[in-house]
Amino acid sequence: MFIKRFVITIGDSRVGKSTVSRLLLELYRTHDLNIRTFYHGQRPDGLSNKLSSYKRLGFNVRHLGLNRGDSDILLNELEMFSEIDLVFTDMPGQNILDFFRFDKEISFLENLNCLGYRATFIHPISNRRDCVNYLQSLYQFVDNKADYLVIKNFYFGDSFKYYDGTKTQEHVNKLNGIEMILPKIEDYVYQDLEDTNLPYSIAITTESDMQLLYRSVVFNWIENFHQIIINHDIAPVYLGLKMNRTELTHQQSYF
C-alpha cells in the first residue's frame, strides 16, 4: 500500500532549508498532487516567511503551531480529506526542541502513521560541525519512526568532513536514510535570485529584474536538482512523488 508523506525540512540555521523547500515546491507543482503546505514560526524582524511567495503559484501556505490545538486541527483535516496526497512543512532551526516536546506530548509521528502518513525529514548540511550535531539530535530522538534525506549543500563547498565517514553518516545509513547533493550556485547569482522575492519559477522569467544570463543559470540549477531527485531510486518515494519512476518526467512551463 502506498504510504502518504508528511515532508519536513529541518536543520540548523543557515544550511539552506528554505532554499530546498522552495526547490521542492517547484518540483511538486509540476505533478498532479493535492498538497497541504505549512510553515512553523515567523521570520525575525517582521519579515514574511520565505514560502509565502508561493501563494502566487497556488500553494495555500498556512502557519502550523507546535501545540495540541493546531495538531488536532491538522490531524482531523488529514483524516477527513482522503484526497490529500502530501503534507509539506518548513521548520526553523530553533524549533527542534519544541518539536521534540510536541511529539512527546501528543505522539505526533505515531498519529500520522495511524492516518496512513509517514514522515520524511529533509536535512540540508553544510561544512559546519553544528549542523551535523543537529542531525544527530534529530535521529537520536526520532529513530526509525521516520525516513531521512540528507542534502549536501554544495553552495558551502564540496567537503563535508564532519559528516562523511563518521558515525553520524553510518547511523543515517542504518536507518535507511539517503543522501543527495544540492548543486552549487554562485553567491552573486543566488543573492540576485533572493532579492527578487519571487517564486523561483517566476524569478527566471521576464517578470523579474534578473539579467538573462543569471536567469539561465538559475533555470539549469533548478533542473539539475530536480533531475537528481527524479533519477534517484528512493528519493521520489521519500518525497511523496507517488507516480512510478517512468512517469516522473515532468513538463516545465518556465518560458
Secondary structure, DSSP 8 states (H G I E B T S, - for coil): ---EEEEEE--STTSSHHHHHHHHHHHHTTS---EEEEE-S--GGG---TTGGGGGGT--EEE--SSHHHHHHHHHHHHH-TT--EEEEE--GGGHHHHHHHHHHH-HHHHHHHTTEEEEEEEEE-S-HHHHHHHHHHHHHHGGGEEEEEEEEGGG-S--TTTTTSHHHHHHHHTT-EEEEE----HHHHHHHHHTTS-HHHHTSTTSSS-HHHHHHHHHHHHHHHHHHHTSSSHHHHTT--S-GGG--------
